[in-house]
Structures are given as structure tokens and as C-alpha cells.
Amino acid sequence: MSTSDLSITDDKWRAIVENDKSYDGVFLYAVKTTGIFCRPSCKSRPPKRENIRIFKTAEQALAQHFRPCKRCKPTGQRLPDHEWIALVTEYVNSNYMKDLTLHILAEISHGSPYHLHRTFKRIMHLTPMEYIQQTRLEQAKKLLICSDISVAEVGENVGLSNAPYFITLFKKNTGYTPLQYRQLKLKATQNGGTQHGTANK
């Protein structure tokens, strides 16, 4: 633990839960699971106590690679949109297997669903939900090639536990069912041929 960390006392925890403005300027809290740091008065939903780190200054939190909350602006400045969206994509990349919705992403990134959707699309050229879907399908491809678990298990491991939906979605995006994709890639590896040449057979 960094020497810049302060301990989370019951008083500090109470200040966070109650959004106590009188503690603003006394300390800042960062959330390990989201990578965001806030003022005690921030109106965002309180995180789990074990996921919190306490800092005296914004500089200390920034030095530990936490980003300022877009809602309460603990540095006094607005978080640039590209940094905000980078934070969201990092969260998706690490949590794609969980239940993710636009509202969940907005909550963890301390913004409104509407603003997140609009900003994400402007910067990434696809919506947050399209990005989640894309990430899940890319992970599914890796699992189909690198493991021998069933198609249903692959879907479950990437957050698509409804097997028929997973298969339909995969085929819509790749042109193949997950099983066909696995067989074609396996054949390409065995033949030492190009993936495209084998896949077009």
C-alpha cells in the first residue's frame, strides 16, 4: 500500500455513505474496481468499503493512476471525454463476462446513461452495448480456438449464457456457428494453410 494512503476510519466511511460535504477538502476516496476517485460529497452510489482507498490530495490519487470523477470533479477540472471513455472501455474489457448494461456502465463511470451513450459513440464510433458485444465475441473466438469447452460454456464464460442467442449472434457476426468456426480454425491450423483460404472452402 502506498504511503500516500490514509486509513478508512468509521468517520470517513460515514462521510462517504452520507455524501457529507463538510469532509470535502479533508480527504478523497478512490474505488479500486472502477479506477475513479471522488470527493466525500459525491452523489454516486457508495462502493463496497473493502474497495476504497483514501487519499489526502488529488495529486496522490492521480499518481496511483486513478482518474477524477466526472460528476464531482475532485481536481476542480472536468475529466476529458476521451479519458472518460477510456475508463469505460477498460472496465468492459475486464468485466465483459458480467451482466453489463448502459445504466450499469453509467453508474460505475459516474455519468448519465444518455451522455455516456452519446459521448461513447462519438469517440468510439459504436455504442457502449455494441462495444460490449464486440468484446464478448472476440473473447469467444479465442476460447473456441484455445480450449475444448462446449459452445454453451464458451457463451457463459463471455457473458452470453443463453446458448441459442449466443450461437445466433456469433453466426450473424462471423458467418459461422461457433462450432463451425472452431472446426474451420482447427483445420486451418492442421493444414498449415491460411485461415481465409480454409474458411472459404
C-alpha positions as a printed NumPy array, in Angstrom:
array([[  0.   ,   0.   ,   0.   ],
       [  1.276,   3.462,  -0.853],
       [  2.42 ,   5.741,   1.953],
       [  0.049,   8.352,   0.495],
       [ -2.898,   6.232,   1.596],
       [ -4.836,   7.201,   4.71 ],
       [ -6.789,   4.649,   6.691],
       [-10.539,   4.423,   6.155],
       [-11.954,   5.213,   9.561],
       [-15.6  ,   4.849,  10.501],
       [-15.941,   8.643,  10.278],
       [-14.6  ,   8.695,   6.717],
       [-16.81 ,   5.76 ,   5.713],
       [-19.853,   7.521,   7.165],
       [-18.936,  10.707,   5.287],
       [-18.811,   8.759,   2.001],
       [-22.099,   6.946,   2.576],
       [-23.869,  10.147,   3.645],
       [-22.227,  12.366,   0.953],
       [-21.053,  14.682,   3.734],
       [-19.899,  17.932,   2.123],
       [-18.115,  19.041,   5.316],
       [-15.41 ,  16.434,   4.597],
       [-14.628,  17.849,   1.132],
       [-11.029,  19.081,   1.289],
       [-10.259,  16.717,   4.178],
       [ -9.781,  13.594,   2.075],
       [-10.645,  11.977,  -1.273],
       [-11.676,   8.387,  -1.867],
       [-10.796,   6.143,  -4.797],
       [-12.573,   2.961,  -5.867],
       [-10.272,   0.115,  -6.895],
       [-12.87 ,  -1.611,  -9.082],
       [-13.616,   1.423, -11.25 ],
       [-10.356,   3.373, -11.116],
       [-12.204,   6.599, -10.19 ],
       [-11.63 ,   8.955,  -7.253],
       [-14.22 ,  11.285,  -5.719],
       [-14.956,  13.916,  -3.127],
       [-16.764,  12.585,   0.004],
       [-19.851,  14.572,  -1.06 ],
       [-20.121,  12.784,  -4.432],
       [-23.679,  11.63 ,  -5.103],
       [-22.555,   8.411,  -6.804],
       [-23.665,   5.151,  -5.238],
       [-21.318,   4.21 ,  -2.355],
       [-18.86 ,   1.439,  -3.251],
       [-18.026,  -1.522,  -1.048],
       [-15.839,  -0.472,   1.855],
       [-13.125,  -3.009,   1.011],
       [-12.747,  -1.493,  -2.488],
       [-11.97 ,   2.008,  -1.203],
       [ -8.613,   3.749,  -0.918],
       [ -8.308,   7.075,   0.893],
       [ -6.03 ,   9.902,  -0.268],
       [ -5.214,  13.322,   1.16 ],
       [ -4.805,  15.039,  -2.213],
       [ -5.87 ,  14.644,  -5.836],
       [ -2.188,  14.509,  -6.833],
       [ -1.692,  11.374,  -4.727],
       [ -4.712,   9.68 ,  -6.302],
       [ -3.565,  10.642,  -9.809],
       [ -0.073,   9.303,  -9.043],
       [ -1.682,   5.933,  -8.278],
       [ -3.374,   6.037, -11.73 ],
       [ -6.895,   6.808, -10.526],
       [ -8.981,   9.15 , -12.653],
       [-11.119,  12.022, -11.333],
       [-14.875,  11.516, -11.159],
       [-16.75 ,  13.243, -13.955],
       [-19.631,  14.042, -11.618],
       [-17.967,  15.638,  -8.548],
       [-14.739,  16.874, -10.276],
       [-12.312,  16.326,  -7.349],
       [ -9.48 ,  18.096,  -9.199],
       [-11.703,  21.091,  -9.935],
       [-11.445,  20.313, -13.637],
       [-13.65 ,  18.36 , -15.992],
       [-12.376,  14.925, -16.982],
       [-11.713,  14.977, -20.757],
       [-14.216,  12.867, -22.688],
       [-11.576,  10.596, -24.233],
       [-10.233,   9.754, -20.75 ],
       [-13.747,   9.083, -19.503],
       [-14.464,   6.707, -22.379],
       [-11.071,   5.016, -21.928],
       [-12.094,   4.307, -18.341],
       [-15.377,   2.761, -19.536],
       [-13.702,   0.567, -22.173],
       [-11.138,  -0.622, -19.596],
       [-13.995,  -1.608, -17.31 ],
       [-15.754,  -3.518, -20.125],
       [-12.509,  -5.268, -21.108],
       [-12.123,  -6.534, -17.542],
       [-15.805,  -7.28 , -16.819],
       [-17.331,  -8.384, -20.154],
       [-18.353, -11.706, -18.592],
       [-20.641,  -9.954, -16.097],
       [-24.121,  -8.528, -16.558],
       [-23.436,  -5.162, -18.212],
       [-25.997,  -2.578, -19.267],
       [-25.777,   1.069, -20.267],
       [-27.123,   2.061, -16.837],
       [-24.514,  -0.06 , -15.042],
       [-21.703,   1.492, -17.104],
       [-23.075,   4.976, -16.462],
       [-23.218,   4.275, -12.738],
       [-19.669,   2.949, -12.437],
       [-18.314,   5.81 , -14.56 ],
       [-20.328,   8.468, -12.689],
       [-22.232,   9.873, -15.655],
       [-25.733,   9.759, -17.112],
       [-26.727,   6.939, -19.497],
       [-27.708,   9.441, -22.194],
       [-24.437,  11.364, -22.009],
       [-22.371,   8.17 , -21.879],
       [-24.154,   6.711, -24.922],
       [-23.713,   9.899, -26.949],
       [-20.077,  10.508, -25.939],
       [-19.045,   6.871, -26.35 ],
       [-20.491,   6.728, -29.869],
       [-18.794,   9.99 , -30.87 ],
       [-15.376,   8.78 , -29.703],
       [-15.535,   5.028, -30.413],
       [-17.883,   5.122, -33.448],
       [-20.083,   2.468, -31.888],
       [-22.426,   2.369, -28.906],
       [-21.426,   1.032, -25.478],
       [-23.628,  -2.031, -25.973],
       [-22.094,  -2.693, -29.402],
       [-18.655,  -2.471, -27.819],
       [-19.656,  -4.956, -25.119],
       [-20.993,  -7.334, -27.775],
       [-17.857,  -6.97 , -29.889],
       [-15.622,  -7.641, -26.875],
       [-17.603, -10.739, -25.907],
       [-17.459, -12.171, -29.426],
       [-13.699, -11.588, -29.679],
       [-13.198, -13.409, -26.377],
       [-15.496, -16.21 , -27.57 ],
       [-13.343, -16.67 , -30.69 ],
       [-10.245, -17.043, -28.506],
       [-11.937, -19.619, -26.282],
       [-13.242, -21.607, -29.26 ],
       [ -9.721, -21.88 , -30.673],
       [ -7.704, -22.247, -27.472],
       [ -9.973, -24.518, -25.408],
       [-12.172, -27.555, -25.875],
       [-15.019, -26.452, -23.615],
       [-18.525, -26.705, -25.067],
       [-20.137, -23.938, -27.108],
       [-22.608, -23.301, -24.288],
       [-19.731, -22.951, -21.792],
       [-17.929, -20.547, -24.119],
       [-21.046, -18.385, -24.262],
       [-21.417, -18.492, -20.492],
       [-17.764, -17.538, -19.973],
       [-18.123, -14.389, -22.088],
       [-21.407, -13.194, -20.572],
       [-23.766, -14.751, -23.137],
       [-25.323, -17.549, -21.088],
       [-28.328, -18.021, -23.409],
       [-26.805, -20.593, -25.801],
       [-29.281, -20.159, -28.721],
       [-28.819, -16.377, -28.577],
       [-25.032, -16.75 , -28.412],
       [-24.999, -19.058, -31.451],
       [-27.304, -16.753, -33.446],
       [-25.284, -13.668, -32.543],
       [-21.975, -15.365, -33.352],
       [-23.216, -16.533, -36.771],
       [-24.645, -13.103, -37.57 ],
       [-21.248, -11.507, -36.915],
       [-18.89 , -14.122, -38.381],
       [-20.959, -16.059, -40.901],
       [-20.365, -19.29 , -38.969],
       [-21.832, -21.025, -35.957],
       [-19.365, -21.288, -33.036],
       [-18.864, -24.992, -33.789],
       [-18.192, -24.342, -37.488],
       [-15.753, -21.569, -36.55 ],
       [-13.87 , -23.895, -34.177],
       [-13.684, -26.683, -36.781],
       [-12.512, -24.356, -39.553],
       [ -9.81 , -22.795, -37.416],
       [ -8.665, -26.21 , -36.223],
       [ -8.495, -27.476, -39.808],
       [ -6.559, -24.375, -40.877],
       [ -4.023, -24.974, -38.111],
       [ -3.651, -28.658, -39.   ],
       [ -3.226, -27.921, -42.705],
       [ -0.898, -25.037, -42.067],
       [ -2.956, -23.079, -44.589],
       [ -4.262, -19.559, -44.325],
       [ -7.344, -19.044, -42.239],
       [ -9.132, -17.253, -45.055],
       [ -8.399, -19.967, -47.583],
       [ -9.757, -22.684, -45.324],
       [-12.725, -20.669, -44.11 ],
       [-13.885, -20.12 , -47.692],
       [-13.953, -23.825, -48.539]])
